[in-house]
Amino acid sequence: MTAGGLAEAKTEAERAALIEAGRLLFARPCRFVHAAQRLEQLPPPEGLEVAFCGRSNVGKSSLLNALTGRRGLARVSATPGRTQQLTFFDLDGRLILVDMPGYGYARAAKKVKEDWQGLLFDYLRGRPNLRRVLLLMDARVETKPADLAALELLCRAAVSTQIVVTKADAVKPAALAARLAGLAELARGRTAVHPLILPTSAATGAGMAELRAELAALAG
């Protein structure tokens, strides 16, 4: 597990320093640099990458836009399963943010599912500069079999994984606490999974400072 994140902060001063580092990192310019629909289209593995993974319509693009403070950086679609490629964004040469295709959309055509899920899994297994995968879970929706399958694949591939809860503003505090407790139990005992689970809301900005701090710690 990478040292230096919020889970390792021992004092309020250390935590504040991490939050400030995250703010400064994400104040830098971020731009689209590449998109790939097939493994052979991937860019060279240069620079540290953090990938955003989750079920279709979990809010990956909205989270990326809120995280970077750029409303139109990642395209947000009302149609689940619309994103069918890996999209790479360069955060001022410090970090590459990768928007992954969503999984688990039942109504997608079988061949389309196989194509984009195959790309997703091949990318996770074979990318040497992939520093962490953020596995997004919807606060409003119980953990689905597709989520468990993705988590197991990440663990088998020994990819450093951190669970990020999206749409936290859409549930009451007690329901959110129960969701976080359930996900903490799911993470327990899985050595590839980071112990800190981050609740976020792209709508209100909640949790963005903490997530930026975690990614700044990875960027060094």
BELTA-V100664 format. One record per helix or strand of 3 or more residues. SS is the DSSP state (hx for helix, st for strand). FROM is the first residue (numbers start at 1). TO is the last residue. If there is no record, write none. Layout:
<<SS:FROM:TO> <SS:FROM:TO>>
This chain:
<<hx:6:8> <hx:12:26> <st:30:36> <hx:39:41> <st:49:55> <hx:60:68> <st:86:91> <st:95:99> <hx:110:126> <st:130:138> <hx:145:156> <st:161:166> <hx:168:170> <hx:173:187> <hx:208:219>>
